[in-house]
Amino acid sequence: MPAGCLKPPGIGSGQQRGGQLPVERAGFVGRQEELGLLHRAFEEAPLVTLVGPGGVGESRTALRAAAGLRERFPDGM
């Protein structure tokens, strides 16, 4: 690891080893229908992609869905 580097190379902001997810810093309101769709989509496919215009909440929705699916992926996501 380079001198002064706090994270190993290749580990980005908010990412950690071991399949840990970043901590949510704000509340999560709504999106229950979308979360249900994501959970069902993971029953049919190993990879699901969320798309939408920037700023509508794809990343936060994906993180919330990942937290709900954590038990299905014991090796990490």
Number of C-alpha atoms within 10 A of each C-alpha: 8 8 5 6 8 8 13 11 9 7 10 9 8 9 13 13 9 10 14 13 17 12 8 10 6 6 5 11 6 8 12 12 8 13 17 11 12 19 15 11 14 14 9 9 8 7 8 12 8 10 10 8 7 8 8 10 14 15 13 13 19 17 16 16 19 20 14 12 15 15 10 11 10 10 9 13 13
